[in-house]
């Protein structure tokens, strides 16, 4: 009987750890996507700002 309880406890432990790991991976993936999105926006804004400034410099008016 103790053996059965130990096996069940071990299975619960394994599945619970898998669940936690899956949640961590999902969170990591979410933050990685968010970081990439923010970097993309940053570089687009920087590129836009740079082109606006070069337009001002080249503007003879």
C-alpha positions as CSV (number, residue, x, y, z in Angstrom):
1,X,0.0,0.0,0.0
2,X,2.8,2.4,0.9
3,X,4.4,1.6,-2.5
4,X,1.2,2.6,-4.4
5,X,1.0,5.9,-2.4
6,X,4.7,6.6,-3.2
7,X,4.2,5.9,-6.9
8,X,1.1,8.2,-7.0
9,X,3.0,10.9,-5.1
10,X,5.9,10.6,-7.6
11,X,3.5,10.9,-10.5
12,X,1.8,13.9,-9.1
13,X,5.2,15.5,-8.4
14,X,6.4,14.8,-12.0
15,X,3.2,16.2,-13.6
16,X,3.2,19.2,-11.4
17,X,6.8,20.0,-12.3
18,X,6.0,19.6,-16.0
19,X,3.1,22.0,-15.5
20,X,5.3,24.6,-13.8
21,X,8.0,24.2,-16.4
22,X,5.5,24.7,-19.2
23,X,4.2,27.8,-17.6
24,X,7.8,29.2,-17.2
25,X,8.5,28.4,-20.9
26,X,5.3,30.2,-21.9
27,X,6.2,33.2,-19.8
28,X,9.8,33.3,-21.2
29,X,8.4,33.1,-24.7
30,X,6.0,35.9,-24.1
31,X,8.7,38.1,-22.7
32,X,11.1,37.2,-25.5
33,X,8.4,38.2,-28.1
34,X,7.7,41.4,-26.2
35,X,11.4,42.3,-26.1
36,X,11.7,41.6,-29.8
37,X,8.7,43.8,-30.6
38,X,10.0,46.6,-28.5
39,X,13.4,46.4,-30.2
40,X,11.8,46.5,-33.5
41,X,9.7,49.5,-32.6
42,X,12.9,51.2,-31.2
43,X,14.8,50.7,-34.4
44,X,11.9,51.8,-36.6
45,X,11.6,55.0,-34.5
46,X,15.3,55.5,-34.6
47,X,15.4,55.0,-38.4
48,X,12.4,57.4,-38.8
49,X,14.1,60.0,-36.6
50,X,17.3,59.7,-38.5
51,X,15.6,60.1,-41.8
52,X,13.7,63.1,-40.5
53,X,16.9,64.7,-39.4
54,X,18.7,64.0,-42.6
55,X,15.7,65.5,-44.4
56,X,16.1,68.7,-42.3
57,X,19.8,68.9,-43.1
58,X,19.2,68.5,-46.8
59,X,16.3,70.9,-46.8
60,X,17.7,74.2,-48.3
61,X,14.6,76.2,-47.2
